């Protein structure tokens, strides 16, 4: 925990250490980290992968802000973020790969 505090607050003191400790307690309550004190000091380790945490938090956000529907969130992100043509192609390819009914469109030569 001390190393994490030093990374987050290089010139911090006891109050910053308390802040980090409280954050780690909250993450532990959410089963995101595990605490081990076998070495005499608290050692926290990730209990879930980063992508899993992001997924959980996004699901909670979608439920809270969009009533569980992804469409308003995705539409807004695509519109506001102004995706590049490559990002839009990648997004479309992902959507098509998830839809078993979709078939790749053949290029039409004129």
KOLLO-913521 format. One line per 2 residues: number of its first residue (from 0); their letters; for each residue x, y, z of N, C-alpha, C, O. Coordinates in nm, 2 decimals, always signed. Example, Ala and Ser with C-alpha at 12.3 -4.5 7.8 and 13.67 -1.06 7.14 Angstrom:
// residues 2
0) AS) +1.32:-0.57:+0.78:+1.23:-0.45:+0.78:+1.32:-0.33:+0.78:+1.42:-0.33:+0.85; +1.28:-0.22:+0.71:+1.37:-0.11:+0.71:+1.29:+0.00:+0.79:+1.34:+0.11:+0.80
// end
This chain:
// residues 110
0) XX) +0.08:-0.12:+0.00:+0.00:+0.00:+0.00:+0.09:+0.12:+0.00:+0.05:+0.22:-0.06; +0.20:+0.12:+0.07:+0.29:+0.24:+0.08:+0.34:+0.27:-0.06:+0.35:+0.39:-0.10
2) XX) +0.38:+0.17:-0.14:+0.43:+0.20:-0.27:+0.32:+0.26:-0.36:+0.35:+0.35:-0.44; +0.20:+0.22:-0.35:+0.09:+0.27:-0.43:+0.07:+0.42:-0.39:+0.05:+0.50:-0.48
4) XX) +0.07:+0.45:-0.26:+0.05:+0.58:-0.21:+0.16:+0.67:-0.27:+0.14:+0.78:-0.31; +0.29:+0.62:-0.26:+0.40:+0.70:-0.31:+0.39:+0.73:-0.46:+0.43:+0.83:-0.51
6) XX) +0.33:+0.63:-0.54:+0.31:+0.65:-0.68:+0.20:+0.75:-0.71:+0.22:+0.84:-0.80; +0.10:+0.74:-0.64:-0.02:+0.84:-0.66:+0.01:+0.97:-0.60:-0.04:+1.07:-0.66
8) XX) +0.07:+0.98:-0.49:+0.10:+1.11:-0.42:+0.24:+1.11:-0.38:+0.28:+1.09:-0.26; +0.33:+1.15:-0.47:+0.48:+1.15:-0.44:+0.52:+1.23:-0.32:+0.61:+1.20:-0.25
10) XX) +0.45:+1.34:-0.30:+0.49:+1.43:-0.18:+0.38:+1.42:-0.07:+0.37:+1.51:+0.01; +0.30:+1.31:-0.08:+0.19:+1.30:+0.02:+0.23:+1.26:+0.16:+0.34:+1.21:+0.18
12) XX) +0.13:+1.26:+0.25:+0.16:+1.23:+0.38:+0.05:+1.13:+0.43:+0.00:+1.05:+0.36; +0.02:+1.13:+0.56:-0.07:+1.04:+0.62:-0.21:+1.05:+0.57:-0.27:+0.94:+0.55
14) XX) -0.26:+1.17:+0.54:-0.39:+1.18:+0.49:-0.41:+1.11:+0.35:-0.51:+1.05:+0.32; -0.30:+1.13:+0.27:-0.31:+1.06:+0.13:-0.30:+0.91:+0.15:-0.37:+0.84:+0.07
16) XX) -0.22:+0.86:+0.25:-0.22:+0.72:+0.27:-0.35:+0.67:+0.32:-0.40:+0.56:+0.28; -0.42:+0.74:+0.40:-0.56:+0.71:+0.44:-0.65:+0.70:+0.32:-0.74:+0.62:+0.31
18) XX) -0.64:+0.80:+0.23:-0.72:+0.80:+0.11:-0.70:+0.67:+0.03:-0.80:+0.61:-0.02; -0.58:+0.64:+0.00:-0.55:+0.52:-0.07:-0.60:+0.39:+0.00:-0.65:+0.30:-0.07
20) XX) -0.58:+0.39:+0.13:-0.63:+0.27:+0.21:-0.78:+0.26:+0.19:-0.84:+0.15:+0.17; -0.85:+0.37:+0.20:-1.00:+0.37:+0.19:-1.04:+0.32:+0.05:-1.14:+0.25:+0.03
22) XX) -0.97:+0.37:-0.05:-1.00:+0.33:-0.19:-0.98:+0.18:-0.20:-1.06:+0.11:-0.26; -0.87:+0.12:-0.15:-0.84:-0.02:-0.15:-0.95:-0.10:-0.08:-0.98:-0.21:-0.12
24) XX) -0.99:-0.05:+0.03:-1.10:-0.11:+0.11:-1.23:-0.12:+0.02:-1.29:-0.23:+0.02; -1.26:-0.01:-0.05:-1.38:-0.02:-0.14:-1.36:-0.11:-0.25:-1.45:-0.19:-0.29
26) XX) -1.24:-0.12:-0.31:-1.21:-0.21:-0.41:-1.22:-0.36:-0.36:-1.26:-0.45:-0.43; -1.18:-0.38:-0.24:-1.19:-0.51:-0.18:-1.33:-0.55:-0.16:-1.37:-0.66:-0.18
28) XX) -1.41:-0.46:-0.11:-1.56:-0.48:-0.09:-1.63:-0.52:-0.23:-1.72:-0.60:-0.23; -1.58:-0.47:-0.34:-1.63:-0.50:-0.47:-1.57:-0.62:-0.53:-1.59:-0.66:-0.64
30) XX) -1.48:-0.69:-0.45:-1.41:-0.81:-0.50:-1.31:-0.78:-0.61:-1.29:-0.86:-0.70; -1.26:-0.66:-0.62:-1.17:-0.62:-0.73:-1.02:-0.64:-0.68:-0.93:-0.67:-0.77
32) XX) -1.00:-0.64:-0.55:-0.86:-0.67:-0.50:-0.87:-0.76:-0.38:-0.98:-0.77:-0.32; -0.76:-0.83:-0.35:-0.75:-0.91:-0.23:-0.64:-0.86:-0.14:-0.54:-0.81:-0.19
34) XX) -0.66:-0.87:-0.01:-0.57:-0.82:+0.08:-0.50:-0.94:+0.15:-0.56:-1.04:+0.18; -0.37:-0.93:+0.16:-0.29:-1.03:+0.23:-0.20:-0.96:+0.33:-0.13:-0.87:+0.30
36) XX) -0.19:-1.02:+0.45:-0.11:-0.96:+0.55:+0.00:-1.06:+0.60:+0.05:-1.04:+0.71; +0.02:-1.16:+0.53:+0.11:-1.27:+0.57:+0.26:-1.22:+0.59:+0.33:-1.27:+0.67
38) XX) +0.30:-1.11:+0.52:+0.43:-1.06:+0.53:+0.45:-0.95:+0.64:+0.55:-0.89:+0.65; +0.35:-0.93:+0.72:+0.35:-0.82:+0.82:+0.30:-0.69:+0.78:+0.27:-0.61:+0.86
40) XX) +0.29:-0.67:+0.65:+0.23:-0.55:+0.60:+0.12:-0.59:+0.50:+0.12:-0.69:+0.45; +0.02:-0.50:+0.49:-0.09:-0.52:+0.39:-0.03:-0.53:+0.25:+0.04:-0.44:+0.21
42) XX) -0.07:-0.63:+0.18:-0.03:-0.64:+0.04:-0.16:-0.66:-0.04:-0.24:-0.76:-0.01; -0.19:-0.57:-0.13:-0.31:-0.58:-0.21:-0.28:-0.63:-0.35:-0.18:-0.59:-0.41
44) XX) -0.36:-0.72:-0.40:-0.34:-0.78:-0.54:-0.47:-0.77:-0.61:-0.58:-0.78:-0.55; -0.46:-0.75:-0.74:-0.58:-0.75:-0.82:-0.65:-0.89:-0.82:-0.58:-0.99:-0.82
46) XX) -0.78:-0.89:-0.80:-0.86:-1.01:-0.79:-0.93:-1.04:-0.93:-0.98:-1.15:-0.95; -0.94:-0.94:-1.01:-1.01:-0.95:-1.14:-0.92:-0.88:-1.24:-0.85:-0.79:-1.21
48) XX) -0.94:-0.92:-1.37:-0.87:-0.85:-1.48:-0.93:-0.71:-1.50:-1.05:-0.69:-1.47; -0.85:-0.63:-1.56:-0.89:-0.49:-1.58:-1.02:-0.49:-1.67:-1.11:-0.41:-1.65
50) XX) -1.02:-0.57:-1.78:-1.14:-0.57:-1.87:-1.26:-0.61:-1.80:-1.37:-0.56:-1.83; -1.25:-0.70:-1.70:-1.37:-0.75:-1.62:-1.42:-0.63:-1.54:-1.55:-0.61:-1.53
52) XX) -1.34:-0.55:-1.48:-1.38:-0.44:-1.40:-1.45:-0.33:-1.49:-1.55:-0.28:-1.45; -1.38:-0.31:-1.60:-1.44:-0.21:-1.70:-1.58:-0.26:-1.74:-1.67:-0.18:-1.75
54) XX) -1.59:-0.39:-1.77:-1.72:-0.44:-1.81:-1.83:-0.43:-1.71:-1.94:-0.39:-1.74; -1.79:-0.46:-1.58:-1.89:-0.44:-1.47:-1.93:-0.30:-1.45:-2.05:-0.27:-1.44
56) XX) -1.84:-0.21:-1.46:-1.87:-0.07:-1.44:-1.95:-0.01:-1.55:-2.05:+0.07:-1.53; -1.92:-0.05:-1.67:-2.00:-0.01:-1.79:-2.15:-0.06:-1.78:-2.24:+0.01:-1.81
58) XX) -2.16:-0.19:-1.74:-2.29:-0.25:-1.72:-2.37:-0.17:-1.62:-2.49:-0.14:-1.64; -2.31:-0.13:-1.51:-2.38:-0.05:-1.41:-2.42:+0.09:-1.46:-2.53:+0.14:-1.44
60) XX) -2.33:+0.15:-1.54:-2.35:+0.28:-1.60:-2.47:+0.27:-1.70:-2.56:+0.36:-1.69; -2.47:+0.17:-1.78:-2.58:+0.16:-1.88:-2.71:+0.14:-1.81:-2.81:+0.19:-1.85
62) XX) -2.71:+0.05:-1.71:-2.83:+0.03:-1.63:-2.88:+0.16:-1.57:-3.00:+0.19:-1.57; -2.79:+0.23:-1.51:-2.83:+0.36:-1.43:-2.87:+0.47:-1.53:-2.97:+0.53:-1.50
64) XX) -2.80:+0.49:-1.64:-2.82:+0.61:-1.72:-2.91:+0.58:-1.84:-2.98:+0.67:-1.89; -2.92:+0.45:-1.88:-2.99:+0.42:-2.01:-3.10:+0.32:-1.99:-3.15:+0.26:-2.09
66) XX) -3.13:+0.29:-1.87:-3.23:+0.18:-1.84:-3.20:+0.05:-1.89:-3.28:-0.03:-1.92; -3.07:+0.02:-1.91:-3.02:-0.11:-1.95:-3.00:-0.12:-2.10:-2.95:-0.22:-2.15
68) XX) -3.04:-0.02:-2.18:-3.02:-0.02:-2.32:-2.89:+0.04:-2.36:-2.86:+0.15:-2.33; -2.81:-0.03:-2.44:-2.69:+0.02:-2.49:-2.70:+0.12:-2.60:-2.61:+0.21:-2.62
70) XX) -2.81:+0.12:-2.68:-2.82:+0.20:-2.80:-2.80:+0.35:-2.77:-2.73:+0.41:-2.84; -2.87:+0.41:-2.67:-2.84:+0.55:-2.64:-2.70:+0.58:-2.61:-2.64:+0.68:-2.65
72) XX) -2.64:+0.50:-2.53:-2.50:+0.52:-2.49:-2.41:+0.51:-2.61:-2.32:+0.60:-2.63; -2.42:+0.41:-2.69:-2.33:+0.39:-2.81:-2.36:+0.50:-2.91:-2.26:+0.55:-2.97
74) XX) -2.48:+0.53:-2.94:-2.51:+0.64:-3.03:-2.45:+0.77:-2.99:-2.38:+0.84:-3.07; -2.46:+0.80:-2.86:-2.40:+0.93:-2.81:-2.25:+0.92:-2.83:-2.19:+1.02:-2.87
76) XX) -2.19:+0.81:-2.79:-2.04:+0.80:-2.79:-1.99:+0.82:-2.94:-1.89:+0.88:-2.96; -2.06:+0.75:-3.03:-2.01:+0.75:-3.17:-2.03:+0.90:-3.22:-1.94:+0.95:-3.29
78) XX) -2.14:+0.96:-3.19:-2.16:+1.10:-3.24:-2.07:+1.20:-3.17:-2.01:+1.28:-3.24; -2.05:+1.19:-3.04:-1.96:+1.29:-2.97:-1.81:+1.27:-2.99:-1.74:+1.36:-3.01
80) XX) -1.77:+1.14:-2.99:-1.63:+1.11:-3.00:-1.58:+1.14:-3.14:-1.46:+1.16:-3.16; -1.66:+1.13:-3.24:-1.62:+1.15:-3.38:-1.51:+1.05:-3.42:-1.40:+1.09:-3.44
82) XX) -1.56:+0.93:-3.43:-1.46:+0.82:-3.46:-1.40:+0.84:-3.60:-1.46:+0.90:-3.69; -1.28:+0.79:-3.61:-1.21:+0.80:-3.74:-1.28:+0.69:-3.83:-1.34:+0.60:-3.78
84) XX) -1.26:+0.71:-3.96:-1.31:+0.60:-4.05:-1.26:+0.46:-4.02:-1.34:+0.37:-4.03; -1.14:+0.45:-3.98:-1.09:+0.32:-3.94:-1.16:+0.27:-3.81:-1.19:+0.15:-3.81
86) XX) -1.18:+0.35:-3.71:-1.25:+0.31:-3.59:-1.39:+0.27:-3.63:-1.45:+0.17:-3.57; -1.46:+0.35:-3.72:-1.60:+0.31:-3.76:-1.60:+0.17:-3.83:-1.69:+0.09:-3.80
88) XX) -1.50:+0.15:-3.91:-1.49:+0.02:-3.98:-1.47:-0.09:-3.88:-1.54:-0.20:-3.89; -1.39:-0.07:-3.78:-1.36:-0.17:-3.68:-1.49:-0.20:-3.60:-1.52:-0.31:-3.57
90) XX) -1.56:-0.09:-3.56:-1.68:-0.10:-3.49:-1.79:-0.18:-3.57:-1.86:-0.27:-3.52; -1.80:-0.15:-3.70:-1.90:-0.22:-3.78:-1.86:-0.37:-3.80:-1.95:-0.45:-3.79
92) XX) -1.73:-0.39:-3.81:-1.68:-0.53:-3.82:-1.72:-0.61:-3.69:-1.76:-0.72:-3.70; -1.70:-0.54:-3.58:-1.73:-0.61:-3.45:-1.88:-0.64:-3.44:-1.92:-0.75:-3.40
94) XX) -1.96:-0.54:-3.48:-2.11:-0.56:-3.47:-2.15:-0.67:-3.57:-2.23:-0.76:-3.53; -2.09:-0.67:-3.69:-2.12:-0.78:-3.78:-2.08:-0.92:-3.74:-2.15:-1.02:-3.76
96) XX) -1.97:-0.92:-3.67:-1.92:-1.05:-3.62:-2.00:-1.11:-3.50:-2.01:-1.23:-3.48; -2.07:-1.02:-3.44:-2.16:-1.06:-3.32:-2.30:-1.10:-3.37:-2.37:-1.17:-3.30
98) XX) -2.34:-1.06:-3.49:-2.47:-1.08:-3.54:-2.46:-1.20:-3.64:-2.41:-1.19:-3.75; -2.52:-1.32:-3.60:-2.51:-1.44:-3.68:-2.58:-1.43:-3.81:-2.55:-1.50:-3.91
100) XX) -2.68:-1.33:-3.82:-2.75:-1.32:-3.94:-2.68:-1.24:-4.05:-2.71:-1.24:-4.17; -2.58:-1.16:-4.00:-2.51:-1.07:-4.10:-2.41:-1.15:-4.18:-2.35:-1.24:-4.13
102) XX) -2.40:-1.11:-4.30:-2.31:-1.17:-4.39:-2.22:-1.06:-4.45:-2.27:-0.95:-4.47; -2.09:-1.09:-4.47:-2.01:-0.98:-4.52:-2.06:-0.94:-4.66:-2.09:-1.03:-4.74
104) XX) -2.06:-0.81:-4.68:-2.10:-0.76:-4.81:-1.99:-0.77:-4.91:-1.87:-0.74:-4.88; -2.02:-0.81:-5.03:-1.92:-0.82:-5.13:-1.91:-0.69:-5.20:-2.00:-0.61:-5.22
106) XX) -1.78:-0.66:-5.24:-1.76:-0.53:-5.31:-1.82:-0.54:-5.45:-1.80:-0.64:-5.52; -1.90:-0.44:-5.48:-1.96:-0.44:-5.61:-1.87:-0.35:-5.71:-1.83:-0.24:-5.67
108) XX) -1.83:-0.41:-5.82:-1.75:-0.34:-5.92:-1.85:-0.28:-6.02:-1.94:-0.34:-6.07; -1.82:-0.15:-6.04:-1.90:-0.08:-6.14:-1.84:-0.07:-6.27:-1.89:-0.02:-6.37
// end
